[in-house]
Amino acid sequence: HSQYVGEDMDVTRDGDGWVIRGNNDGGCEGYRCGEKTSIKVSNFAYNLDPDSFKHGDVTQSDRQLVKTVVGWAINDSDTPQSGYDVTLRYDTATNWSKTNTYGLSEKVT
């Protein structure tokens, strides 16, 4: 977080949208300390302009998909869960590696 106003915002998911809120770290006294400025954002899409977006050569691997596995994680309890451990086992394996390096810079105004 920053020491400057406006640069210490926390962004969190809220349902189908986002909440941008001043963080509550640091010293504060008084009955309104917990009421930080917040902005609710929903129905939001960020699109790259295809006329101004440029990229270099694209290389594609000749590797083929081995297998697709679909599974469901169902919470049968009344307690909210934040994550699940899932173990996948398969009998087909291939070892290979590929490195991709990406850089992207855009300005939102």
C-alpha positions as CSV (number, residue, x, y, z in Angstrom):
1,H,0.0,0.0,0.0
2,S,1.1,3.6,-0.6
3,Q,1.4,6.5,1.6
4,Y,-0.4,8.7,-0.9
5,V,-4.1,9.3,-1.2
6,G,-5.8,7.2,-3.9
7,E,-2.8,4.8,-4.3
8,D,-3.9,2.6,-1.3
9,M,-7.0,1.0,-2.8
10,D,-7.9,-2.7,-2.3
11,V,-9.8,-4.4,-5.1
12,T,-12.0,-7.4,-4.1
13,R,-14.5,-9.6,-5.9
14,D,-18.2,-8.9,-4.8
15,G,-20.6,-11.3,-6.5
16,D,-20.5,-10.6,-10.3
17,G,-18.7,-7.3,-9.7
18,W,-15.8,-5.7,-7.9
19,V,-15.4,-3.3,-5.0
20,I,-12.5,-0.8,-5.0
21,R,-12.1,0.5,-1.4
22,G,-9.5,2.4,0.6
23,N,-7.6,0.0,2.8
24,N,-8.1,0.1,6.5
25,D,-4.5,-0.3,7.5
26,G,-2.8,2.4,9.5
27,G,-3.9,4.6,12.3
28,C,-7.4,5.9,12.5
29,E,-9.6,7.0,15.4
30,G,-13.2,7.9,15.5
31,Y,-16.6,6.3,14.9
32,R,-16.3,6.6,11.1
33,C,-12.8,5.0,10.7
34,G,-14.3,1.9,9.1
35,E,-16.2,3.9,6.4
36,K,-13.6,4.1,3.7
37,T,-14.4,5.4,0.2
38,S,-15.6,2.6,-2.0
39,I,-16.5,2.2,-5.6
40,K,-18.7,-0.7,-6.8
41,V,-18.1,-1.9,-10.4
42,S,-20.3,-4.3,-12.3
43,N,-21.2,-5.2,-15.8
44,F,-17.6,-4.2,-16.8
45,A,-15.5,-5.4,-19.7
46,Y,-12.0,-4.5,-20.7
47,N,-11.4,-5.0,-24.4
48,L,-8.2,-4.4,-26.4
49,D,-8.6,-2.2,-29.5
50,P,-7.6,-4.5,-32.4
51,D,-6.6,-1.5,-34.4
52,S,-4.0,-0.3,-31.9
53,F,-3.0,-3.6,-30.3
54,K,0.2,-5.0,-31.8
55,H,2.1,-8.2,-31.2
56,G,5.1,-10.1,-32.6
57,D,5.2,-13.5,-34.3
58,V,3.0,-16.1,-32.7
59,T,4.5,-19.6,-32.5
60,Q,2.3,-22.6,-31.8
61,S,3.4,-25.9,-30.4
62,D,2.8,-29.1,-32.4
63,R,1.7,-30.9,-29.2
64,Q,-1.7,-32.5,-29.2
65,L,-4.2,-32.7,-26.4
66,V,-3.8,-36.0,-24.5
67,K,-6.9,-36.0,-22.4
68,T,-9.6,-33.7,-20.9
69,V,-10.8,-34.4,-17.4
70,V,-14.0,-32.8,-16.1
71,G,-15.0,-33.0,-12.4
72,W,-17.3,-31.3,-9.9
73,A,-16.5,-30.0,-6.4
74,I,-19.8,-29.8,-4.5
75,N,-20.0,-28.3,-1.0
76,D,-22.6,-30.4,0.8
77,S,-22.2,-28.5,4.1
78,D,-23.6,-25.2,5.3
79,T,-20.0,-23.9,5.8
80,P,-18.7,-21.7,3.0
81,Q,-15.5,-23.1,1.5
82,S,-12.7,-21.1,-0.1
83,G,-10.9,-23.9,-1.9
84,Y,-10.8,-27.6,-2.6
85,D,-8.0,-30.1,-3.0
86,V,-8.5,-32.3,-6.1
87,T,-6.3,-35.2,-7.1
88,L,-6.3,-36.2,-10.7
89,R,-4.8,-39.5,-11.8
90,Y,-4.1,-40.5,-15.4
91,D,-2.1,-43.2,-17.1
92,T,-0.8,-41.3,-20.1
93,A,2.1,-38.9,-19.7
94,T,4.4,-36.9,-21.9
95,N,7.3,-34.7,-20.8
96,W,8.0,-31.5,-22.7
97,S,8.5,-27.9,-22.0
98,K,7.7,-24.6,-23.7
99,T,8.4,-21.1,-22.5
100,N,6.2,-18.1,-23.5
101,T,7.0,-14.5,-22.5
102,Y,4.3,-12.0,-22.6
103,G,4.2,-8.2,-21.9
104,L,1.2,-6.0,-22.1
105,S,0.7,-2.4,-21.2
106,E,-2.6,-0.5,-21.6
107,K,-4.0,2.7,-20.2
108,V,-7.5,3.0,-18.7
109,T,-8.9,6.5,-18.6
